[in-house]
Amino acid sequence: MNFKKDEKYRVGIGYDLHKIVKGKKLFLGGVNVKNNFGLRGHSDGDVILHSICDAILGACELPDIGELFPDTNPKIKGIDSKLIAKKVLELSKQKGYKIVNIDIVIICDKPKISPIKKQLMENLRKVFQTQNVNIKGKTTEGKKCSYIEVFSIVLVSR
C-alpha cells in the first residue's frame, strides 16, 4: 500500500455481536451461508457488515449504525444489510472519503470461517469497493457461545 503525503487518513473501529437463533438464514459479509441457524437482529443480522459499517462511520465522523438505522424503525425490519452498507458507503463518499483497508476478526465456533473466507473477502471487496480486505476467524476455545462476534478496523483517506 502506498500512502500519499497529501492525503488525510483516518481509522475507525467497529464491533457487533448477534445471538444465534434457529430457523433463520445466516448472512455473513453479504453472503448467505448455508447453516442450520441464523442471527437475531432487526435487520438480516449480518454481524460482519454491521461491524464494518460502524468502523467506516467512525472513521468518517458520522453517526453510528444504530443512529442511522434504529431498531425502533419498523420500516427497516428485516432489511438486507448490503443496503445499509451501500448507504454507509454513499455517506462516506459524500464526505470525500474512500476506503483504503478493512481488517476483520470473526469470533465463532460455527460456521468455520476458513472454508468460506475467500468467498466472504471477495464479496466484501465488491460491497465496499476496495481490494484491501482481510479476515481472521477465531473460535471461542470451547466456551460454546450462542453468538457470533466481529471486530473491524477500517482505514479511509481523502
SEPADO-117749 format. One record per residue (C-alpha): residue in one letter; x, y, z. Coordinates in steps of 0.2 Angstrom, whole numbers, padded with zeros to 4 digits, always signed. Example, Ala and Ser with C-alpha at 12.3 -4.5 7.8 and 13.67 -1.06 7.14 Angstrom:
// SEPADO-117749
A+0062-0022+0039
S+0068-0005+0036
This chain:
// SEPADO-117749
M+0000+0000+0000
N+0007+0017-0005
F+0002+0031+0006
K+0001+0048-0002
K+0009+0063+0008
D-0006+0075+0004
E-0020+0063+0009
K-0029+0063+0025
Y-0030+0046+0034
R-0042+0041+0047
V-0045+0025+0056
G-0062+0018+0063
I-0066+0003+0074
G-0082-0007+0073
Y-0089-0020+0084
D-0105-0031+0083
L-0112-0046+0091
H-0128-0056+0087
K-0136-0070+0095
I-0138-0087+0086
V-0156-0092+0083
K-0163-0107+0074
G-0174-0106+0059
K-0166-0090+0051
K-0155-0089+0036
L-0137-0084+0041
F-0129-0069+0032
L-0111-0065+0034
G-0102-0052+0024
G-0117-0051+0012
V-0116-0070+0009
N-0130-0082+0013
V-0120-0095+0022
K-0128-0112+0022
N-0131-0117+0040
N-0145-0123+0052
F-0146-0106+0061
G-0145-0088+0058
L-0143-0072+0069
R-0156-0062+0078
G-0157-0044+0073
H-0169-0030+0067
S-0161-0032+0050
D-0155-0048+0042
G-0142-0049+0057
D-0126-0048+0046
V-0114-0045+0060
I-0099-0043+0048
L-0107-0029+0038
H-0113-0021+0054
S-0096-0020+0061
I-0088-0014+0046
C-0101-0001+0043
D-0098+0006+0061
A-0080+0006+0058
I-0082+0017+0042
L-0095+0028+0050
G-0082+0031+0065
A-0068+0035+0053
C-0078+0047+0043
E-0085+0056+0059
L-0103+0051+0055
P-0117+0044+0067
D-0116+0026+0071
I-0126+0012+0063
G-0139+0012+0077
E-0142+0030+0075
L-0144+0029+0056
F-0154+0013+0056
P-0163+0012+0073
D-0171-0005+0078
T-0186+0005+0083
N-0190+0009+0065
P-0202-0004+0058
K-0199+0001+0040
I-0182-0007+0040
K-0187-0023+0049
G-0178-0037+0040
I-0168-0025+0029
D-0154-0033+0019
S-0138-0027+0027
K-0130-0024+0010
L-0142-0009+0008
I-0136-0002+0025
A-0118-0005+0018
K-0122+0004+0002
K-0129+0019+0011
V-0114+0020+0023
L-0103+0020+0008
E-0113+0034+0000
L-0112+0044+0016
S-0093+0041+0017
K-0090+0047-0001
Q-0101+0062+0001
K-0088+0067+0015
G-0074+0064+0002
Y-0068+0048+0009
K-0063+0032+0001
I-0059+0015+0009
V-0041+0010+0009
N-0041-0005+0020
I-0053-0017+0030
D-0047-0029+0043
I-0059-0041+0052
V-0059-0053+0066
I-0074-0065+0067
I-0076-0075+0083
C-0087-0090+0082
D-0087-0109+0083
K-0099-0112+0069
P-0098-0109+0055
K-0080-0112+0052
I-0073-0097+0044
S-0058-0104+0034
P-0069-0114+0021
I-0079-0098+0017
K-0066-0085+0020
K-0061-0082+0001
Q-0080-0080-0003
L-0083-0068+0011
M-0067-0057+0006
E-0072-0057-0012
N-0090-0051-0008
L-0083-0038+0004
R-0071-0031-0009
K-0086-0028-0021
V-0098-0021-0007
F-0085-0009-0001
Q-0076-0005-0017
T-0058-0009-0011
Q-0046-0023-0014
N-0038-0022+0003
V-0049-0034+0014
N-0043-0046+0027
I-0052-0059+0038
K-0046-0069+0053
G-0058-0082+0060
K-0056-0086+0079
T-0065-0099+0089
T-0071-0097+0107
E-0059-0110+0113
G-0073-0122+0119
K-0084-0109+0128
K-0099-0114+0117
C-0105-0097+0114
S-0123-0093+0107
Y-0117-0079+0097
I-0106-0073+0083
E-0095-0058+0087
V-0085-0047+0075
F-0072-0033+0077
S-0067-0022+0062
I-0054-0009+0059
V-0055+0002+0043
L-0043+0014+0036
V-0050+0028+0025
S-0042+0043+0016
R-0047+0059+0007
